[in-house]
Amino acid sequence: MLAKIKDFFRSELQGADEGAIEHQKQLACAALLIEVAIVDHEFDADELGALTNILQQKFGISAEECHSLAALAQAECEQATSLYQFTQLVNDNCNQNDKFELVKGMWTIAYADGDLDKYEEYVIRKVSELIYVSHSDFIRAKHAARPADIPRT
């Protein structure tokens, strides 16, 4: 699996010098976003679309690179025993704004299918705590990501 990830980063993404850290950051963020999408056992087209949009906006990568990154991140999620390996990379390589945007992206994916599942909310809350996002920013991200047709909770 690690060989596939390394090959992907060498062939698809630019900047090999600074790239290792950036690539780890991208993979960790993508994996945490995917955790939200798969936790309710329904990774539908709306969630995939939201994931693709978030990754493209956040990292400025093409749709093809985004799909490859998402596939690798999903494989990593399936093999991971905890969220720690991903949250540690986020803590090491992201500033507070990056972390806020990640949590907001997680909420966007959770809301994408029109149904906020309790397990999706649990994962977002857990990740927020592990990456040291304040409760007020956690709530602010939730409100920023919520579609207008979903009532506030």
N, C-alpha and C positions, 0 to 999 in steps of 0.2 A: 504494500500500500504506500509506504513512504517513497518508494521509487517512482510510482505513478505521480505522486504529488510533486516531487522534484522535477520530473519530466515535464509536467504541465507548466510549472513556473518557468522553466528554461525555455520552452517552446512558445508559450502563449503570452506571457506577461513580460514587460520591458523592465530594464534597470537592474541588472544582475548585482551591481555593487551594493546599492542601498536596498536592493530588492528582497533579500532574505527576510529582513524584519518586516517590510511592507507586505510580503506574501504571507508570512505567518499571521500578521494582523488581519489580512483579508480572509484567510481561511478560518481563523477563530471567529470573526464576526459572522461570516456566512454560516458556520456551524451553529452558532447560538441562535441565529435567525431561523435556521431549519429546525432546531429543537422545538421552537414554538409551533412551527407548521406541522410537525409530525406527532406531537405529544397527544393529540386527540385521535390519532390513527386515521385521519382524513386529510391527506395532503392533496388538496384539489387544485384546479386550474386557477382559481382566484388567488389562492395563497402563493402559488408558483409565480403568477404574474406580479404580485406585490413584491415577492422576494427578488425577482429579476429587476424590477424598477429600483428598488432600494440599493441593490448591489451596483447597478449601473450609475446611479446618481452619486453614491458614496465614494466609489472607487474610480469612476470614469473609464470603465472597461466596456468592451463591445458585448453584444448579446451572446455571441458565441463563447467568448471568454467567461461570461457570466454563467452560462449553462454548464461549462466545464468546471468552474469553481463550485457551483452548487452541487454538482454530482460528486465531486471530491469531498465536499463538506458533509454531504449526506452519508457517504461511506465512512467518514471519520466519526460522525455521530453514532452510527450503528456499532462501531468498534469501541467507542469511548465508555469508560466505566463511571465517569462523573463529568460534571461541568467544569471542574477545576482546571483541567488542562487548557480549556478555552478561555476561561475568565482570567487565568494567570497571564496569558498572552495579551489580553485586552488591558489588564492593569499595567503591564510592563510597557505597552506601546501606544496607548491612547490617552489623550487628555480628557478633561471633564466634558468638554463639548462633544468629543467623539463618543464618549460613553452615553451622554444624553441622547444623541442621535441614534445610537444603537438601540437603546431602550425604546425610543419612539418608533423605530423600525420594527421592533418586536411587537409593539402594540398594533402597528399597521397590519402586520401579518395576522395577528390574532383576530382583528376585526374584518379581515378581507372576505371571509366567507359569510359574514353577516351574523355570526354566532360566536360570542365570546365564551369559550369553554373554561371551566374552573381550572383545568389542568394547564391551559395556556397561561392564565393569569398567575398560577403558582410558579411556573417556569420563569416568567418575566420578573416576578417579585424576587425569586431566589437569585437570579442573575444580577438584578439591580443591587441586592445586598452584597453579593460577591465582588462586584466591581465598584463598590462604594459610591453608588448614586444615592443622593439624599432622598428621603421620602417625598419631600416637596417636588423635586425634579421627577421622581417616579410618577407622581400624580399629574404634573404638568405635561409630561410626555404622553400619558394616557389620554388626557384631554386634547392634546394637539393632534393625536392620531385618530381619534374617534370620528367616524363619519357623522354628519349632521342628523341622519335619520335614526341613530341609535341613542336612546335616552341615557343620561348620565347616571352613573352608579357610584 
